[in-house]
Structure formats: C-alpha cells, structure tokens
C-alpha cells in the first residue's frame, strides 16, 4: 500500500473534482512519481474508496474518479465542534465584527452541506442548539461603535497585498480631520476600541507604529505604492508587553488582592507573562511587566478597595497630575 497519506488525501480530492478523472500518466506528472508509485497510489485509494470508478476513454487509457458522496462520508462533525463555531459567530456579532461573523456563517453552511443524512443533520443541529443554550456567551448590553465594512475590507486587502493607504482620520482630541499616508501593520481588536496599527509612510516619528481607532477612519484609498513589514515584526510579540490596546514603555506591575477576593482572582489571567503568588494572609499578589497605565486604572477601579497597587508606587499619582 502507498504510505504517504497526505498525497492520497490530495489525490482523492483531485479525482473528485475532475469530471473525467485522472490517468496514471497525469498522476505521475502531478505528483512527480514513477508509474509504479502512481499504480500504488490508486491501489491505496481503493482501500478507502472501494467504489472508486475505473474506466477507459479510448479502450486503452485507463482513468480513475471518485464521487463526492464517497469523500463527504469521511467527514464527521460533533455538536461540540459546531456549537464552538456558532459561539464564535455570536462573539463576533456582539463585538460588532459583522464581516468576520459572515465568514464563519459561510463556513458553517459549507460544513453542514457535507452531511449526507438529513436525519443526522437535523439531529446534529438539535444537539448543537441544546449546547448553545447551556454554554452560550452572555450578551453584555452597552454602547458599541459601528465599524464600516468597506473600510475593514479595504484594510484587509491592503494588508494582504502590502499596499500603502491614505486615510481621512478624525482626531477626537483636537476635533479636526487629518489625511495620513500609512503602511498598515495589522488590526488589533480590543475590549473598548478596535485599532489599525500602522506607521507613517513619510517617517513621521521615525519607525514608530501608531494606533488609529478604526471607527474614526472615515475614508480610505489603497495606493499603488508597496511597502515591506520588517521580518522582526510579529503582531503577537508586539502586543506581549501591552495591557489593553495602548502601547507604552513597559513597567513593573505588582497588585495585591485581598483575601476576600482571592478565590475569584485565581480564575483570571491579567497578563500572559504574569506570576501569581499566594501570601501567608491568603491575599494574592500578581506581578507582570507591561505598558498601558490608563487601561490598568480603568480595570483596577472595578476591584475597588479589594486591590492595592504595590508597583509602581506612585501609580495613582500619574492620574492625579492629569
């Protein structure tokens, strides 16, 4: 039997997608294999697809093809998988990311189309719905910003093709508009706002990456000018020393949570680099290094007097000065 499972899997789809099937000669060229190996590949596929069709076009050239029903039967989906997909759709919708939600809905439709049995399909949908009812995401009411789908799609196109953009941007602090030519680096979705990460094409502030609030971008044009993102840039690494969406010089953070909330605190990951220490009095100390003082202050207010900021020692003075 032919042992390269991936090639067999790929060949199976090729035999399904081709109305006329493939000949041994075509299989040889497509996979750069010998005649003997091509024969072994066909023999190996027959173990998985016993109804694989073999026929001759002119009485001499043999061809092979597989019906879609045979391949679709290989795919099975669990209620847990489909409920996780639907939960993701709900999450995206709740965060006003409608275009991404539409893409997942399209994927869900394609997955369901692979289910041959109507009875099994109906049963799976019922089980998925039941799971969603007991594991659904809680909807958090409150104001949400509207994101322009055309602008989001244009940003993705520019990012994928590494094309510079020109945007009309509203600065909420000055109340004025600016026109910026940018090299986009990525899109950052956060709890409060969503941001375009980009640097100015004219080297304004050198190589520094700026955060542009997505809903404040009112116009966008994709330019023919290309750019290159440095190999050293990685979006995950870039966000590693951030708390929330603000990029600041990271500093040492140490919070001490009172014993009354210690049990609850253990369930939180405040930052990916955190260390969590249980003290003798049952209080919990959390340490990490990151920038984003303003968003930290917003979050700490939620805990009231149940948390004390140990480091930076003058943390709250930063805001009193402002």
Phi, psi and omega in degrees: 000142177292135193257346181278093188299323183296318178298321178296317180297316179295318180296323179301317179291325178296319180290334177281319186284341181266120181298326182268354183077189180233148175266169177298322180297319179292323178295320178302312182291320184293322184251005177053054182233168179281169177300317181298318180293320178300320178295320179293324179296316179296319178295322179294321178295326181296335176295328180268327182234079183300339180265016176303130186274132176239127182210169180244137182273327182227021181086351181235312185277114179277144178226156180232144175210159182230137178283151182296330181299324181291318181288318180301330181294342180286337185270129175232145182228140181262158176301326180296320180293314182289326178291326176295321178295315180293323177297324177294320176300313180299319181298315180295319179297318181295333181260019172065026178257069190290326181293317177295323178297319179299322179297319179290325177297319177298318178297319179298319179298318180294321179297314181294332180292342179281346181280115185282322184276121178296325180294315180293321179298315180295320179296318180295320179295322178294317180293321179296316179298321179296319178296319180297327181291329182260347181234016186294156176284135178287131179278127180257105181294152180151171182293141175227144179278142176279130178254130180285117184297323181294321179292318178298315180295322178295320178297317179297318179299315179297319180295317182292326184259003179053053178248140177291157180230157172238126184237151168260120191235134178266122177266111186291337180285317181269340183075015183242164178260149174226155177246121188235133172262122192231159169247102184290137181251336181169174177240130182245120178261125180231179186295320185264309181228164174247143190231147165266127175264123184203156173246151181288135182293335181270015179065025173301123187062030175064228183269008185295138178268131180255155179252117179252122180296125188300318185285355175266358174274114186260337176217150178213137174232131176274126182266164178279353181284128179268166176209171181232130173274127181304143179300335182286346183276130175222126186299320180296314179295322180300321183275353188300324182258026178251147169247107188084219188248001181269131179265111178226166174299124183293149179222162180289129181242134176216118179242140177243118181263138184293158180303331182298331182246010184302317182298318180292320183300324182299340181275355185258145165249103183283330179201144182302335183262010188293154165239141183238126185237132175267123182273169183299329181273011179077002173286165182239128175255129179245130180234140172196177179232123182193165171253165180119049186300320183297313179292329174298317181297318177302317183289319182295328178301332180295332182269352177057224182276011178274359179224142177238133177274113179274317177226139353293145186296331181256026187307308185289338177294332180303323185271332176295326180293329181280000000 
